[in-house]
Amino acid sequence: MRIPLREVAFARSGDKGDTANIGVIAIAESVYPFLVKAVTADEIKRYFSNVCKGPVERFELPNLFALNFLLHESLGGGGTVSLMLDAQGKTFAAALLGLEIDVPESVINECRRIVAGESPARSADRMETTENE
């Protein structure tokens, strides 16, 4: 199923000089392999082609189920010299969450349950509480 990244991940962005930094964190561990496959440095370069003039680097953080991207030459020189509306790259994460990727419906549903506060751990806690009452 093709869905916006915001359905299965969180993101945060900022700057380091003229380089935008975007972190993408999977909502559930089961999402991470789909992020690794779909959210590549080339895809990020294409998605931000209107602002990213330099290379894009990707760093995998499997223990956090996250990816980190550096978009070089993306901020018009950086916060202190740029005339861009977002010279510190704070909106890049929100923009990236619109990227569409393919994820199985079962994984999407798991993410929706987690966001709704119904993670497997919480379900087990409720069952234990019910049994003890």
N, C-alpha and C positions, 0 to 999 in steps of 0.2 A: 504494500500500500504506500503510495507517495504522499508524504505529509510534510508540513513545515518543521524545521528543526526544533522550534519552540515546543512542540508536542512531546519531545523525548529528551530535551537537554536544557540546561541553563547556560548563560554566557555572561562574561564580564570583560570589559575592555578598558584600555588606558593608553598611556604614551610613554615612550622613552625617546626624547628628542624628536626626530623625524620618523620614528618607527612606531606604528600602532601595534599594540599587543592585545590579542584576543584569546581568552580562555573559554573552552567549551567543555562542560561537565555533564556526563550522562546522568539522567534521573535514576536509571536502574543499571545494574551491572550488565544485564542482557542487551542493553543498547550499545555498549561500547564497541563491539565488533562491527556494527553497522556504521558507527561514526568513523572508525579507522578506515573502512572501505570507501565511504562516500565523501567524507570531508577531508579532501586531500589539499596539499599546498597548491596544486594546479587549479583545483576547483575554487579555492579562496582567491587566487590571483584573477581568475575569470570573473568571479562574483563581484570583486572590488576593482575591476579593470578601470573604472572611471576615476579612481583616486589613488590606486597603488601603482606607482611608477617603477618601483624596484622589485627585487625578488621577494618571495614569501617562503619562510621557513616554518616547518611543522615539527613539534616535539610531542612525542607520545608519553603519557603518564598513566600507564596501565594500572598502577596501584591506586590511583584516584579515579579511574575510569574517565580520564580527561585528555584533551588535546590542547596544546598551546600554539598559537601562531604569531609570528612576527612579520608584519607587513612593512617592509622597508620603503622609505621615500613615499610615505602616505599622508603626511601631515603638513605639507607645504613648508617644510623647514622646521617645524616644531612649534610648541605653544607660545614661545616668547617672540617669534618672528613671523608667524603665519597669519594670513588674513582669512583663512578658512573659518567657516562658522563653527566647526568642531575641531579646533586645532589640537586638542588633546585626545581625540579618538574615543570619547566617552560613548558615542552613539553607535560605534561599529558593531558592538555585540548585539544590540537590538536589531540592527539591520541584518546581521548574519542569521538571526533566528528565523528569518523569512525564507532561507534556503530550503528547498524541498529535497528530501532524501527518501529512499525506499527502506521501509521497515515493516516487518510482519505485524499483522493486526494484533496478535497475542502480546507482542512486546509493547505496542502502543497502549493496549488495555492495561498492562501491568503498570506502565508509567502513570496512566490516569488514576489508577487505584492508589499509587504511592502519593501523588499530588493531593488526592482527596483525603489522605491520612489513613488509608487502609492498606498499609504495608503488610507483608506476611507476618512480621514480628508482632505487629499490633493485633492482627487477627488471632494469633496464638495466645497473646496476653488476654484477649477477651474470652477465649474459650476456657483458659485456665481459671479466670475469675468466675465465669459462669459455673464451672464444675465445682468450685469451692463454696459457692453460695448455698 
